[in-house]
Amino acid sequence: MRILTRYVVRESLYATAGVATTLLLIMLANLLARVLAQAADGTLPTSLIPALMGFNAVKLLIYVLPVGLFIGLMFALGRMSRDSELTVLRSCGFSLAHLSRAVLWLAFPVSLLTASISLVIYPGLQQMQTQMLQAARNAQIGDQLPVGRFIEDPSGKAVLYVGSKVKEGYADIFAFNEPLKKSIANHANTAANSQTPAQAPSAGNAGQKPGVEMAPFGKLIQDEQGHRYVVLEQGRRIQGVAGEPDWTVIDYQTHELLVPGGDRPVTTAENQKSSLDLLRSPLPGDQAEFFYRLSQAISVLILALIAVPLAQSRPRSGRYGRLFWAFLIYAIYFNVIAMTQNFIKTGDLNLMQGLVISHGLFIALWLGVLWLANGGGRRLSAYGRRQLSPRLRREAH
């Protein structure tokens, strides 16, 4: 490696490390806030917070490395261009082609690291994370409900309140739901009372009206699909519609009530397929997932090549003049990747077509920006003036 190449790689590495570290810390701070909120709601065991932060930090590297390298190169090469260092390098025979090769010395290791994380490391960690979450939730299922807080379903049709935690469950439970999430069970000794005895509903149609429930005791259970239920014991349900006379009171022995938001099943480890299985699978969804994983590594190389001509600026120009275009290109690029992934998932494109179209567009963009940086615009303008000047002279005569 030549001295000039080492200099370019060193400057680019410092800038890339600074940008990537800053972005990673910002994302980790946001992630920590969400994890702590889940732990406060009781949906996540607190003992898993360090492990989850570590797993998700690895996942964030998949997104941080491409943009970190791209913006880092824009900072490093832009600074060298404004300080006329690139002008001196060109006078020494260090052209944009040499500069691109120097940048690839850094881009190739970053691309390989991104590919290894996206294709191999993170899918394996995701399986471990899923198994760890499932095991912890099964072992500490009684500690997953917050006490003294209202738990509301996003639809607004179910609310649960737990007054206190007792030795074997929860006490002073209040619930509102419309309709009942699960039929009243074990109601052999149920006593139904209403304002009009002839209108007392059966357990089969008890869920046709909104109602509130109160129980002195309840336990939390979870089924095989990951749904969470509160088993209310010795409770009472009062149901009816405001303004109507047919209110009903139902006393029951036990009743399984779905926890608001508890109908989201836990993702199992079998759903986290390896990249090799995705590549071999004929399913469009698996092909789309493999495309997305592979595109993260490919984008590192293409964005690094685009940064070389894009960072060229005039001496004493604005420090952040080209960063707007860099962020715009990055946003468009990854939106194109996401759109192409959806097209593959729906069967409109296959894997190879998606790779060629999505990344081919930005390879063409790189060639266009490189042509402009090498004076293509000036040559095109000069050619137009040469073609136009004879016509102007003839019109003048």
ZIMOBEL-V490234 format. One line per field, one symbol per residue. phi: phi as a letter, one per 30 degrees, with the letter a starting at -180 (. if undefined). A space follows every 50 residues. Layout:
# ZIMOBEL-V490234
phi: ???
This chain:
# ZIMOBEL-V490234
phi: .ddddddddddddddddddddddddddddddddddddddddidbdddced ddddddddddddcddddddddddddddddddddidddddddcjcdddddd dddddcddddddddddddcbddeddddddddddddddddbddcccdcibd ccdedicbbbbcdaccdclbbhcbbbaadddaddchcdcdccbbdbedcd ddddcdcdbdacbbbdaabcbbdddjdcbcddbhcbccblcejcdddbcb cbdbaccddeidccdddddddcddddddddddddddddddeddddddddd ddddddddddddbdeidddcdcdeddddddddedddddddddddddidbc ddddddddddedddddddddddddjdddddddddddddddddddddd
